[in-house]
Amino acid sequence: MSAKVILADDEMHILRAAEFKLKRSGFDVTCVEDGQAAWEAIQEARPDILITDYHMPRMDGLELCRTVRQNEATADLPIIMLTAKGFDLSGDDNETAELNVAAVLAKPFSPRGLVQCIEEVLETGTYVPSVATF
C-alpha cells in the first residue's frame, strides 16, 4: 500500500511538479491550493504525511500545523513545511519546533529531494538533509 500524501501549495507549478514526481514514486497524492482545503482533506481521509507551504491563502502553513496538532485524531501526523527561497523562518524556528515539523525545505526544492525527505520522515520521524540531495 502506498503512503497517502496531502500536498498544499498555492503555486500551481509547484503542485503539479511535486505531484508528478510523488505519483511516479508510488505515493497516493491529494493536491490542494490552501490551508483550509488541506485541513478539510485531512479530515476526510487522514494522510500518512502532510506537506504544506508556509504562505497560503485562507489558512497559512503555521496555522494549518497548529490546527493539525490541536486535533487528537491528527496530532501525530508527520509534517514537512515548504518555504520560498530567501524567506527566513528563523523567527518561527521555535514555533516550527513546538509544532513538531519534521523538516523545512526551501523553494525551489528538488523533487527527488522531496521524495527522499518524505521517505526518511515516514521511516524515522526525522529528516537530516544531505548536501548531495539538493
C-alpha positions in Angstrom: 0.0 0.0 0.0 1.4 3.4 -1.0 1.7 6.2 1.5 -1.1 8.9 1.3 0.3 12.4 1.0 -1.6 15.7 1.2 0.3 18.4 -0.7 -0.8 22.0 0.0 0.7 24.9 -2.0 -0.9 27.9 -3.7 1.6 27.8 -6.6 0.2 25.6 -9.3 3.5 24.9 -11.0 5.0 23.6 -7.7 1.9 21.5 -7.0 2.0 19.9 -10.4 5.7 19.2 -10.5 5.7 17.7 -7.0 2.5 15.7 -7.7 4.1 14.2 -10.8 7.3 13.2 -9.0 5.5 11.8 -6.0 3.0 9.8 -8.0 5.8 8.4 -10.1 7.5 7.4 -6.8 4.4 5.5 -5.8 2.7 7.9 -3.4 -1.1 8.5 -3.3 -1.2 12.3 -3.6 -4.0 14.7 -3.0 -3.2 18.3 -4.0 -4.9 21.4 -2.5 -4.3 25.1 -3.0 -4.6 26.5 0.5 -4.5 25.6 4.2 -8.3 25.4 4.7 -8.7 22.9 1.8 -5.8 20.9 3.3 -7.5 20.7 6.7 -10.7 19.6 5.0 -8.9 16.9 3.1 -7.1 15.7 6.2 -10.5 15.4 8.0 -12.0 13.5 5.0 -9.2 10.9 4.8 -6.2 11.2 7.2 -3.0 11.0 5.2 0.3 9.4 6.2 2.1 12.8 5.8 1.3 16.4 5.2 3.5 18.7 3.0 2.5 22.3 3.3 3.7 25.6 2.0 4.3 28.3 4.6 2.5 31.1 2.8 -1.0 30.3 1.5 -4.4 32.0 1.4 -7.3 31.2 3.8 -5.0 29.4 6.3 -1.2 29.7 6.2 1.1 26.7 6.9 1.8 27.5 10.5 -2.0 27.9 11.3 -2.6 24.6 9.5 0.1 22.9 11.6 -1.4 24.4 14.8 -4.8 23.1 13.7 -3.4 19.6 13.0 -1.6 19.4 16.3 -4.6 20.6 18.3 -6.8 17.8 17.0 -6.5 14.5 18.8 -7.0 12.5 15.6 -4.2 14.2 13.7 -1.8 15.4 16.5 0.9 12.9 15.5 0.7 13.5 11.7 4.2 14.0 10.2 4.5 17.4 8.6 7.0 18.8 6.1 7.0 22.6 5.6 7.9 24.3 2.3 9.0 27.9 2.1 10.1 30.3 -0.6 13.8 30.6 -1.2 15.1 33.6 0.7 12.1 33.6 3.1 13.5 33.3 6.6 11.7 31.1 9.0 14.2 31.9 11.7 11.7 34.0 13.7 9.4 31.0 13.6 12.0 28.3 14.3 10.7 27.9 17.9 7.2 27.6 16.6 8.0 25.0 13.9 9.9 23.0 16.6 7.0 23.3 19.0 4.7 22.2 16.2 6.9 19.2 15.6 7.5 20.0 12.0 9.8 17.2 10.8 11.5 19.2 8.0 11.6 22.6 6.4 12.5 22.6 2.8 13.4 25.8 0.9 11.9 26.5 -2.5 12.9 25.8 -5.1 13.5 22.2 -4.0 14.5 19.1 -5.9 11.5 16.8 -6.5 13.9 13.9 -5.9 15.0 15.5 -2.7 11.4 15.9 -1.6 10.8 12.2 -2.2 13.9 11.3 -0.1 12.7 13.7 2.6 9.2 12.1 2.7 10.6 8.6 2.8 13.0 9.4 5.6 10.3 11.2 7.7 7.9 8.3 7.2 10.6 5.8 8.2 12.3 7.6 11.1 10.1 10.6 12.0 13.0 13.0 11.3 15.0 14.3 8.4 18.6 15.2 8.1 19.4 16.8 4.7 22.5 15.7 2.8 24.4 18.2 0.7 24.1 15.8 -2.3 20.3 15.7 -2.1 19.7 19.3 -3.1 
